[in-house]
Amino acid sequence: MTICLAVSFLAASSAFAGQPLQIDSPMDAPDWALAQWALLDSNVEAAFLASDRYVDSRGWCRITPNWGAMDGADDITETYRDLPMIYMLGGPPSILALHNKIWEGHLDQYTEAREPLVAAAKDGMMYREFCPQLDWEHTGEAMVPWYWHGLATPQDPQYLRRARRYAAFYMDEDPEAPNYDPERKLIRSLFNGSRGPLMTIAKEYEWGGNPRPRHDPRPGRLPRTERWTRMGYTVSLRGDHPQNLLTTNLAMTAYMLTGETRYRDWILEYADAWVKRAADNGGNLPSNIGLDGSIGGEWDGKWWGGVYGWNFRPKSEDGTENPGNNYVMRGARVGFGIAFLLTGDHKYINTLRKQIDNMYDAKKMIDGRMMVPHKYGENGWYAYIDNSIPAGGNVNYWSVPELTDIYTWTLKDSDLPRVAHQPWVQYSRGESPDFPMQAIAGDFDVIRKQVRRVREDSRTADTRGSSDMPVVTSVTSLVNLMLGANDPGSGGNVLHSQVRYFDVEARRPGLPRGVGALVERIGPDGITLVLVNTNPVKDRRLVVQSGAYAEHEFVDVSMDGHVVPVGDSQFVVHLGAGAGARLSIQMRRHVNPPTFTWPWDR
């Protein structure tokens, strides 16, 4: 076997200097490598099948647009959120073109759509290509594919213009959007956007738009006209909420495109304000910060108060206890994770960990199971749930994603017990050898079921809302296995990964066609990565990059007992036809400023 390595680039010619890591040893194409590409192809086919059904030639969806949280613009982009990620993994350019068509189409469609009952939307449900005024549970979900676009094609000048504009909405740089108070370091309302914060009492129409009749097959659902008031949404939204930490990804996007430190500085200023608030409150993140900066200031001093607060929706629509809908941890997961990505400072992780520790300190044995509280009210912690159940629905928003992030960010054994039962975590520690094929099969099953929903959908555009279009793609297993990343979820997160790839010959992100990549082990010192060229005829050349944004550093690479120093955020691999190898890669994590810039442009 031949092994040699070059890690420097010739900036002037944009060519690679020296020789890449040469891999010539034959490797039978593993089932997982063939399955990865079959799954990528199936995602592409499913996306086009759904778009043929639901998207017209303008990129407009064949639905009746509605304003708000129940059935709004965010559900369109949620439906197609995976498309840039599929391209970034190695999918064809056509999938990126489809994303661009739908993204631009939905901006146009909702800019044209009006909701006369809502002041922020009476002249358009989009304003300056952004949601004019809504909560970040929904705005964060709406922005997911836009964030992934930066991983797919950051050179797009329109993307840069929008990134600057969107960040300005929250950095006190746009007089039309005075969302941020720089003196008190807070966002002024739960509802905010390109038209600024909502400072009056929320009305049901501001949450749900025009109460046009729509069939809802779910039993016990209240009519649209009653739901928002009955469920406690139509109250004051003034003051800050941890959910607003989701706004940090707007400035993060601008920072990774430009490298301008003012974006980084604002993220850390805002995240640090929340770190202090939690510390001042016994480690608990307050779910309301008053306009004067005080904890619980808009809710009679109750730190747990407010819409989406710790005590929100104590009763569900059918009158039973509902342990969901506080949404405190979603924003904390994203905002503190971004601050950690920028700095490597563990104080952000410790704040997230302390909040969860407080919940675990109140745990109880109920019916033979260890249960952890999810809500807090006048009498302390309540709404106990089994925290070993993966998050989903309106039940368990804070559990597995945050716990898995904390472990994979630090790889401390002390964080392991709470996630040791998770199959991907077990696999990353050298256990559960069947996990790759099982996980890929699970994604195939999701696609199969959702495609059936598309084919059986007999509704017409005048009776179909944005939330009625199924999400037909599923890439969680590929994110876990190819990138060594916890699924970033649908809330508007960055991608915290061990590696990502670039195709040298095609000059684009993603694995070259037919190359399988498997992150077999993740440890404090680095990873084990298997690369294999399943094509028995053609060689492949790729760049392996440390982290999604080159935030890590490769120390050295070992293969068959040979150790080659790297000391950089990427290295080049030449895979012979039908060749493969297992690489042991030593890493230093979170040592470089994160960037969207591609390896040959750095």
GIPEDA-V443130 format. One record per backbone hydrogen bond with DSSP energy under -1.0 kcal/mol. CO is the residue of the C=O (numbers start at 1). NH is the residue of the N-H. If there is no record, write none. Layout:
BEGIN
{{CO & NH} {CO & NH}}
END
This chain:
BEGIN
{{8 & 17} {10 & 14} {15 & 10} {21 & 574} {23 & 576} {25 & 580} {30 & 34} {31 & 35} {32 & 36} {33 & 37} {34 & 38} {35 & 39} {36 & 40} {37 & 41} {38 & 42} {39 & 43} {40 & 44} {41 & 45} {42 & 46} {43 & 47} {44 & 48} {45 & 49} {46 & 50} {47 & 51} {48 & 52} {49 & 53} {50 & 54} {51 & 55} {54 & 62} {56 & 59} {60 & 56} {61 & 63} {72 & 75} {73 & 76} {73 & 77} {74 & 78} {75 & 79} {76 & 80} {78 & 81} {80 & 83} {82 & 86} {83 & 87} {84 & 88} {85 & 89} {86 & 91} {89 & 511} {92 & 95} {93 & 97} {94 & 98} {95 & 99} {96 & 100} {97 & 101} {98 & 102} {99 & 103} {100 & 104} {101 & 105} {102 & 106} {103 & 107} {104 & 108} {105 & 109} {106 & 110} {107 & 111} {108 & 112} {109 & 113} {110 & 125} {113 & 125} {115 & 118} {118 & 121} {118 & 122} {121 & 115} {121 & 124} {130 & 127} {131 & 194} {132 & 195} {134 & 192} {135 & 139} {136 & 140} {138 & 142} {139 & 143} {143 & 147} {144 & 148} {145 & 149} {147 & 150} {148 & 151} {148 & 152} {149 & 153} {153 & 156} {156 & 160} {157 & 161} {158 & 162} {159 & 163} {160 & 164} {161 & 165} {162 & 166} {163 & 167} {164 & 168} {165 & 169} {167 & 170} {168 & 173} {174 & 177} {177 & 179} {179 & 188} {181 & 185} {181 & 186} {186 & 181} {188 & 239} {191 & 198} {192 & 134} {193 & 196} {203 & 207} {204 & 208} {205 & 209} {207 & 69} {210 & 212} {218 & 221} {223 & 226} {223 & 227} {226 & 230} {227 & 231} {228 & 233} {229 & 232} {233 & 235} {235 & 202} {237 & 190} {240 & 289} {241 & 244} {242 & 245} {243 & 246} {244 & 247} {245 & 248} {246 & 249} {247 & 250} {248 & 252} {249 & 253} {250 & 254} {251 & 255} {252 & 256} {253 & 257} {254 & 258} {255 & 259} {256 & 596} {260 & 263} {261 & 265} {262 & 266} {263 & 267} {264 & 268} {265 & 269} {266 & 270} {267 & 271} {268 & 272} {269 & 273} {270 & 274} {271 & 275} {272 & 276} {273 & 277} {274 & 278} {275 & 279} {276 & 280} {278 & 281} {278 & 283} {281 & 284} {288 & 296} {289 & 240} {290 & 293} {294 & 290} {294 & 297} {296 & 299} {296 & 301} {299 & 302} {302 & 305} {303 & 287} {304 & 311} {306 & 309} {309 & 312} {310 & 376} {316 & 319} {320 & 316} {328 & 332} {329 & 333} {330 & 334} {331 & 335} {332 & 336} {333 & 337} {334 & 338} {335 & 339} {336 & 340} {337 & 341} {338 & 342} {339 & 343} {340 & 344} {345 & 348} {346 & 350} {347 & 351} {348 & 352} {349 & 353} {350 & 354} {351 & 355} {352 & 356} {353 & 357} {354 & 358} {355 & 359} {356 & 360} {357 & 361} {359 & 362} {360 & 363} {364 & 371} {366 & 369} {369 & 366} {371 & 364} {372 & 385} {375 & 382} {377 & 380} {380 & 377} {382 & 374} {382 & 375} {383 & 374} {385 & 372} {386 & 389} {392 & 395} {399 & 403} {400 & 404} {401 & 405} {402 & 406} {403 & 407} {404 & 408} {405 & 409} {406 & 410} {407 & 411} {412 & 415} {413 & 416} {416 & 419} {416 & 420} {419 & 422} {422 & 426} {423 & 427} {424 & 428} {426 & 431} {427 & 430} {428 & 522} {432 & 435} {434 & 438} {435 & 439} {436 & 440} {437 & 441} {438 & 442} {439 & 443} {440 & 444} {441 & 445} {442 & 446} {443 & 447} {444 & 448} {445 & 449} {446 & 450} {447 & 451} {448 & 452} {449 & 453} {450 & 454} {451 & 455} {452 & 456} {454 & 457} {460 & 463} {464 & 64} {465 & 468} {466 & 469} {475 & 479} {476 & 480} {477 & 481} {478 & 482} {479 & 485} {481 & 519} {483 & 498} {483 & 499} {498 & 547} {500 & 545} {501 & 510} {502 & 543} {503 & 507} {503 & 508} {508 & 503} {512 & 515} {514 & 534} {516 & 532} {518 & 520} {518 & 530} {521 & 528} {525 & 587} {526 & 523} {527 & 585} {528 & 520} {528 & 521} {529 & 583} {530 & 518} {531 & 581} {532 & 516} {535 & 578} {540 & 575} {541 & 504} {542 & 573} {543 & 502} {544 & 571} {545 & 500} {546 & 552} {549 & 595} {551 & 591} {551 & 592} {553 & 588} {554 & 567} {554 & 568} {555 & 566} {556 & 586} {557 & 564} {558 & 584} {559 & 562} {562 & 559} {564 & 557} {568 & 554} {569 & 546} {571 & 544} {572 & 21} {573 & 542} {574 & 23} {575 & 540} {576 & 579} {578 & 27} {579 & 533} {581 & 531} {583 & 529} {584 & 558} {585 & 527} {586 & 555} {588 & 553} {598 & 601} {599 & 602}}
END
